[in-house]
């Protein structure tokens, strides 16, 4: 299968350095549907980049015809990858300004709305074309004004993705089950993706001020919801298990699942062979999807060594001890231990990898169908 490799330079921040984004593309750039996949925006989360490496190999083999356009950015954050702190990659936050790489994407919803209002008609397909043009124009203007390499990186990723029908941003937890974040605007439309990825839980989000990649991509479509528009770009944040699970065997499995998504969405031929049992049917109960307010972040009230009592994937009940937090300096060892408990019934889907918690650290996450947290707390860093 013909693959085109393109390199998009980022503006250098110091003399004698240069970074770029590498993009692998398949199919006619004007063909639809378009799928966009990126990995490693949090640069140390390598499950996505390795899965995309295997997806590229699979697509190169040319088993099935490419019907649409595929764009793959396996390393979406070369800046973060270059940040090495005493031997360890520090790829979640930018050293230069302290920002989380998956926050602070530009909110262009208002500008796009002003550009398209008046031009929208009763023709949803024409409206989608108009929206994509406006989004592309606004982002092109923003790129010209980007003050730093990081701003330019964020805008460039959005420009690459903004005319896609489907955009997947691949991350991983420290320890975690496969799970998704999807804006409520795109649910249950994304339920086939959850099912094909064998996602254990989908966290349904509403807009916050944090502006992760998927929020920023969804914002213009949400702004004009109800004005004759379909959501033109289904964007999801995909968490592919934990950092210690990264390896060829699971990455090949993930690549196979991503390939099935490309087929099911009509980007690659062969989707008609995917049975209803694999992607579900409209009248079937959806995969477990809970409001993101149902994310119970179990936080350490004191510092201590973590000893988990239950493994990932456990269905826990409210009040059940999840872990002990141990202080070996306590005068009385019997008092140097506290239980951390679940606030609600739900699925233990993520755990901290380091077995020490400073005060306030997140030790584990439980997904409950009942709201337990404030709206935006899922986007705490
Ligand atoms: Zn991440």
Boltz pocket constraint, residues with backbone or C-beta under 6 A from the ligand:
constraints:
  - pocket:
      binder: B
      contacts: [[A, 42], [A, 45], [A, 102], [A, 171], [A, 172]]
      max_distance: 6.0
